[in-house]
């Protein structure tokens, strides 16, 4: 049985030095700090939009640093993002992720820019899923990749035993259709907190959070309240204002700057052109 314990995880940014080199130490320090604040699940090398700026060697370095980090507790659920413009490299990464005991599951993204056909995308997922004996969440983000996973293709892929759900950053209105075409109970991850209440009404039942990097306790309470129909309007108004500030401009740069200021963890820069002033 493939499953993930937590219905809320935080998509952590990747730290870089001022020269844009990978900074695994600060990345891991931020993850530990989140755990100390009560966070039980994080996504690394995933949804913050920085993954495709990382070379395969850097992704493997980040993965190895997680394995070597003895200060990360055993009960921290770590998801790792797998995606590449080249299937060969995605498979190499997937094999290493599968062999890493620290990794609980995978967020599997589609290649950007090259616009694979539905058949090509299906074969890509099937090849990678074959080497990963862990729970897999599909990540469909047509605005960023140019590729949109069609319902018929999703209906075929969700039959794979280790694919447990999808994070769909496309049209939220099709969430009920995603649920209806699945032949099993699935998880629908809301990508980010914007319009979270509407996404939950449509059927989203889990959250991949970015604002949680700065407000982990508040965002989780906000999400849980919405999910259970016990929203606190006063508290919601406060956290919704904070969420809007995160997404007002470039969320990666904002989150990194605020982590550096508020938590004294130097997350460094976003790789340019992101962060250009």
N, C-alpha and C positions, 0 to 999 in steps of 0.2 A: 504494500500500500504506500503510494507516494503522497506526501503531504508536508505542509509547513505549519508550524505551531501558531505563529503570530499573524493577526490580521492587519497589523500596522508595522510598516518598516520605514526607515529614513534613508533616502538616497543621498549618500554623503559625497561631497565634492572631493576631487583629487587635489592634493596640495602640490604646488610647484614653487621652485625657487625663483628669484627675480630674473634669472636667465632662462626660465621656462623649463628647466630640468625637473624631473620627477622627484618629489620629496615624500618618500614613504613614511618617514618618522613623524612628520606633522599630521599626515593622513591618519595614521594609527593612533596618534595622541588624541585627535578629535573623536575617533570612534570610541576610545576608552572613556573620554569625558562624557559622551552621550550615554554610555552604559552606566556610568556613575550617577547620571540623572534619572535612571530608570528605564532607559531604552533597551529593549530585548531583541531587536532585529534591525539590521542595517543592510543596505545594498551598496556594494562597492563596484566601481568600474561600470557604472550603469547609466541611470537616467538623467544625470545632470548635464548631458550634452557634451561632455568632455571625452567620452570614450573613443570616439573616432579620431581624436587628435593623438591618441596613444599608439605607439608602434607595438607590434607583437612582443618585442623584447621588453618594453615597459609594462605591458599588461602582465607578462610572466613575472617580472620583478615585483610588481604590486602583489600578485598572488603569493609569491614566495615569502614576501614580508609578512603577510597575514599568518602563514604557517609557522613562521619563526617567532611570532610575537607571543611569548609566553604570558605576558601580562593581560592578554585578552581572555576573558573567562570562557569556560567550556559551555556555559548556558547561553552565550550570545549567539543568536541565529544570524549567520552571515550568508547573504546572497551575492552572487558574482555575475556581472554582466558579460555575456558572450555575444559578439557580433563582429563582422568584418566585411569589407568590400570583396574579400577573397575567401571563398569557402575553405580552401586549404588551410589558411591561417586560423579561421574560426574553429576548424577541427583540431588543430594543434593546441589551441587554447582550451578547448572543451576537454580534451584528454587530460590535460594538467589539472583542470578544475575538478574533474571526476576523481582524480587520485588524491586530492587534497582533503584531509579529514576535517579541516576547519570550515569547509564550505557546505552549507546545508541545502542550497538550491541555486538555480540559475534563472536569470532574466535573459531570454534569447531574442535578440533584435535582428531585424532584417538589414541587408546591405543598403547603404545610402547611395543615391545618385544613379546607379547603373540600371534601375528600373527592371528587375527581373519579372518574367511572366509568372502567373499564378503557379504553373507547373514547376518552373525553376525554383520558386520560393518554397514550394511544398517539398521538393527533393532536398533542398538545402536544410530545411528543418529536420526532415527525416534522417538525413545523414548525421547531423549533429546529435539529435536525440538518441541515436543508436549507441553513441559512445558515452552518454551521461546516465549513470544509474542514480540520478537524483531528481527531485521535483523540478519541473521546468515551467516558467511563466513565459508565454509569448509576449513580445512587445511590438505592437503595431503603432507607428507614429508617422502617418502619411505626410504631415506638414513638414517634417524634418527630413524624411528619407525619399519622398516622392513615390513611395510604394504603399498601396493600401491592400491589406489582406481581405479578400472577398469571403462572404459567408460560407459559400460552398467549400472553399479551401480550408477555412477554419473548421468546418464540420468534419472534414476528413482528418485534420491534424489532431483535433481534440480526442480522437479515438485512441491515440497513442497513450499507453498507460502512464508514462511519466510526465505528460503535459497536463497540468492541473488547472490552468486558467490563462487569462490574458490581461495584459495592461494595454488598453486601447485609448490612445490620445487623439483619435479621430473624431468621428461624429458620435457623440454620446447617445443620440437618439436610437442608435442601433443596438445598444446594450441588451434590451429585451430579446432581440433577434439572436444575438450571440448565445444567450442563455437557452433559447428555445431550440437551436440546432444542435446543441451538445447532447451527447448520449449518456451523460453522467452529471453529477453535481460539479459545478466549476466555480472558481473564484474569479471575480471581475475586479481588477485593481483600478481604482481611480488614479489617474496620473496628475498629481498635484492637487492643491486645495481650492482652486478657483471653481466656483459653482458646485462645490462638493455636495451641498444639500440636494441639488437637482440630480446629480449623478447617482446618489444613493436612492432617490425615489425611482430612478430608471432601472436600478438593479445592481449597482456597484456595491460590493460587500467587503472590500479591502482597500487599503490606501498605501500608495507609494508616495511618501511625503518629502517635499523639499523644505518647506517652511519649518518643519520639525528640527532641522539643523540648528535653528535659533530658539525655537519655542517648543521643545519636545513634549513636555508635560501638558502644556495648554493645547497643542494640536491634537495629541492623542485623546484628551478628554473631549475636545470638540468633535472629533470623528466618532468616538464611542457614543456620545450623546445623540448625534444625528442618526447613527446606525440603529440605536435602540429606541428612537422616538422620544428621547427625554432631553430635548435641547433646552439650555438655559439662555434665554434671549440676551440678557445683560452680558454674560460671559462671552457668548458668541459674537456680539457686536465688537467687543474688545479684541478678540483674536482675529476676527475677520479684517479689522483695520490693520493689524500687524501683517496679516497675510497679503493684503493689498500692497503694503509697502515693499514686501519681498519681490513681488512680481511687477512692480511699477515700471522698472527699466530692465536691466540685465540681471536676472536672479542669481546667476553664478557669481558675478562680481560683487553683488550686494551681500550675498551670504558669506563669501570669503572675507570681505572687509569687516563684516560684523563679528564673525568668529574671532578674527584677529584682535579686534577691539574689545569685545565683551569677555572673551575666554582666554585671552593672552596666548593663543595658539597661532603661530604665523602660517596661515594657509597660502601666503604668497599671491601670485597674480593669476589671472586667467590667461591662457595662451592667446596671443594676438592673432587675428584682429579683435577678438573679444577683449574687453577691458580697455580698448584704445580711448584715450581722452583727447 
